[in-house]
Structures are given as C-alpha cells and as structure tokens.
Amino acid sequence: MKKKLLYMALFAMFVNSFAQVGIKTPTPQNTLHVNGSLQIVKDLNVGGDYRTKGNSGNKGEFLMSNGTGNAPVWKSIESENFLKVVFVGNKTDINPSSGSYTGTHSTPVSAHENYTQTYVYNVNNKIDNAYLTYSTSTGLFTVVKPGFYNIVPYITYDLNLNPNGQTAGTALSYIQKVSPTPTRLSASSTGHGERTTGLSHNLSSINFFNAGDTFRIRCVYTQNFRLSSGNIHISYLTP
C-alpha cells in the first residue's frame, strides 16, 4: 500500500512539474499526447476554461483550426463561402421514346421558341429540398432558399431521324429563368454539317435567385431531333 501511494505521489509530481501526459509515448509533445487511437463516445468540447464547459458545436458543423495557440472553432459550411452541391441529375432515356420533335426548318433558330423543348432529367442522384425542388414531369426547378446558384448542364441531341440532305442545321441550348420574368441566363448555339448524327452542349451560369423563382434547361434544333442522355449538377454558393 505504501508503494502504491509513493508511485501515485511521484506521478502527481511528474504531471505537475511538466504538465504533460503521454499515452504510449515517453516524450509527450503536448499537455496530452496519445500515440494511438482516440474514441469519443459523446461530445467533443472545444474552448472554455476551468470554470466554463467548452463548445460541442451544432449538428452539421465542422471543426476548423484557429491557428497555433488558439482553440479551434465550430463552423458551418454556409459561413465559409463553399459551393454546396444541392442537385445532381441524369438523363438516361431518349425523350420521347418513339417519334421525334419537329425542328424549326428555318433560321434563325432563336426566333422559334414554340419549337423549343425542355430537357428533363429522369434520374435524380441527389436533391436537397431545403434549397430547391425539381419536377421530373415538367423539368422545372423551383428555388426554396434564396442565394446564388451555379447551374452546369450537359446536353446531347440525337439527329438520326433525319434523312440524307436534311441533317445539317443549328442547335440552340440555354438555361432559362422562367419566373418571375422569362430570362435567358446562358446559351450555346452551334451549326453542324450534313450527316451529323449527334451533338452536345455544355452550359454554365451563376445567378441569384429568390425563393419561388423557377428555371429550366431548353433545347431546339432546326431539323427534327431527339433529346438524348446528359447530366446536370447545381451548387449553392454560400454567403
């Protein structure tokens, strides 16, 4: 018993003298130095002092360094100007599955909105409904959380329906803000020669949207066409 008390007293003196404790290391480099795994069953509290409990953060926050000698702080993704991906979609089918869309058969292609079709993503890989919603029947995005959105769609056209002598034409794809006022946010228009059987467009646009605003992806070709596979990702630019 006397030996145990002596060891405890020596250990307390060692800790008080050096203020460092090492676990599986004889040379601790910090107040507590663990050479191995660390398991935390409940909260991880940072900051505070001998009278105040540290902060365990809020759900969804991450721990960010505050520099040498300072306690780390809990941060939200929104506070750090990150791009948060809120929608990822794919188009895996040809729409319509039978038949085709009628092209304008005249130029300029931009003057024929009544021939333009909405590009619909039939597979939603990811959607965060706290930011926006999506209709797979209309292809319409509706903004829930106001802010800047980065919209990046990839679009392909299938032109195999057109016979010889009727393939050359012009394709127009664009991101359209529908409400409150129809506005073309980004567009790509390219001409293609005879016997072009397919084409693709990449678009990108960063714009501010209010809650309730809607937008969609629109496509048209001067000859008959189908809309084939593609994808889209939409990110929210945190303030």
N, C-alpha and C positions, 0 to 999 in steps of 0.2 A: 504493500500500500504506500509505504514511504517512497519507494522508487517511482511509482506512478505519479505521485504528487510532485516529485522532483522533475520528472520529464515534462509534466504539464506546466510547471513554473518556468522551466527553461524554454519551452515552446512559446509561452506568452511573452517572455523577454525577447525572444528572437523576432517575433512578429512586431512587437512594439519598437524594437530597435531599427528594423529595416523596413517595416510597413509593407512588406511584400510576401506573398504566399505563392509557392509553386506547387502544382499538382503534376506529378510525373516529370518534374524538371528540378534540378538542384540549383539553377540560376534563374529565378524568375525575373522577367524584364518589366513587369508591371505590378500593380498592387495585388492583382490576382492573375496568375499565368497558368493556363490549363493546356497541357500538352496531350491533347486527345479530344474526344467528342464532348459536346455540351448539349444536354437535353433540358428544354424548358417546357414544363407541363402547362403552366398558365401564363400570366402576363410577363412581358419584358418591359420593365420600367426604366426610363432614362431621365437624367436630370434630377432635380430635387436636392435635398441636403439631409443632415442628421435629424431635422425636425419635420421635413416635408417629403412625402412619397413622390417618386418620380412619375413621369407621364407614360402611360401604356399606349397612347395613340388611339385613333379611331379605325373602325373597320375599313379595309381597302387602302390605308395609308402605308407608305414605305419609310424606312429609316435612312436618313441622309446624313453624311458626315458634316460637321460644322467646323472642321479644322482641328489641328493639334491643340490640346489643352481645353477644348470646349466639348460639352455634351452634344451628342448627335440629336437631331430633331426629327419628329414625325412629319411627313409631308404628303399632300395629296397630289396625284398626277396632274390634276387641273391647275395646281398652283405653279407648275414648273414649265409651262408652255410646251407641253408634249403634244404630239399627234396621237390621238386615241382612235384606233380603228373601231368604227361603230357598225359597219356593214360590209360583208363580203358575199358576193353572189356570182352565180354561173348560169350561163345559158347553154344547155346541152342538147336542145332539140332544134329542129327547123320549123319555124312558125310562118304560115300554117303547115301542118304535116303533109297536107296534099293541096295542090294548087299553088298559086303564086300571088304576089302583089303586082298590081299593074303599075308600070313606070309612067313617067310623065310623057315620054316620047317627044319631048321638046325642050328647048333651053330658053332662059336659064333655069336650072333645076331649083334654085332658091325661090322661085316665084310660084311654086306649086305645093303649098302647104297641105292641100286637100289630098295629095298622094302620099304624104309622109306618114310613116308608121312608127309606133312606139316599140322600142327594143325592150322585151320583157325577160327578166331573169327568173327562170323556173326553179332554180335551186338556191336557197338561202343558206350559205355556210355559217354565217354569223350575222346577228342583228341585235343591237342594243336599243330596245324600245324606249329607254329613257332619253334617247337623242332623236330618233326618227322611227317612222313606221313605213312599211312597204306593202303594196298590193300586187300580188302575182297575177291578178286578172287585168289590171289597168296599167301596170308598170309605173305607177305614180308613188313618189317618195313624199312623205309629209313630215315636216320638221316639228319636233317636240321641244327640244332645247335650243334657244337662240344662240347664235355664235357663227364662227367661220367654219365652213366645211370644205374639205378638199375632195373633189369628185374625180375619179380616174377610171373611165370605162374603156374596154377593148371590144371592138365591134367587128363582125365579119359578115360579108354578103355572099350568097350563093347565086351565081348567074347562069347555071347550067340549063335553065329552062329556055333560054333564048336561042333560036336557030342561027345558022350561019348568016352573016350580014346584018344581024340585029343584036350584037353583043357590045360593041363599042358604045361608051356613054360616060356619064358623070355621076359620081356618088356624093351625097352630102350627108354628113352625120353631125349632130350637135347636141349639147346639153341645154335643155330649155327650162327656165323658171316659168312655171305655169301661172301661179297666183302669188301675189295679188295682181300682177301685170305680166302677161307673156313677154319674156325677155330671153334672147339667145345669149348664153353665157360663154360658150366655147364652141367652135365649129371647125370641121375639116372637110374640104371639097377637093376631089381628085378626079381627073379624067383618065379613061382606060381604053386601050385599043381593042380591035376585033379579036374575038375568041378568048377574051379574058373570062375565065370561069369562076373567079373568086377574088375578093379584095378585102382589105381590113383597114380600120382606122383606130388610132389611139388618141384619146382626148384627155384633157386635164383642166380643171378650173377650181380656183379657191374664191369663194364668195361668202358674204354674210347673209344669213337667213334669220328671219324672225319666226317665232313659234306660229305654226299654222301655214307657213309658206310651203308650196309644193314644187317639185321639179321632176323631170323625166329625161330619158335619152330618146332622140328621134332620128329616123333614117329615111332616105329616099334615093332612088336611082332612076335615071332617065329611061332605062329599059325595064322589062319585067324582072323581078328579083324575089329572093327569099332571104330572110334573116337567119343566119346560122350561128354556130357556137361562139361564145365570148364570155367575158367576165367583167367584174367591177369591184373596186374597193373604195369605201368612203371613210374619211377620217375627220375627226373633230379637232380643231386647233384650240387647245385650252388657253384661257385668257392669261 
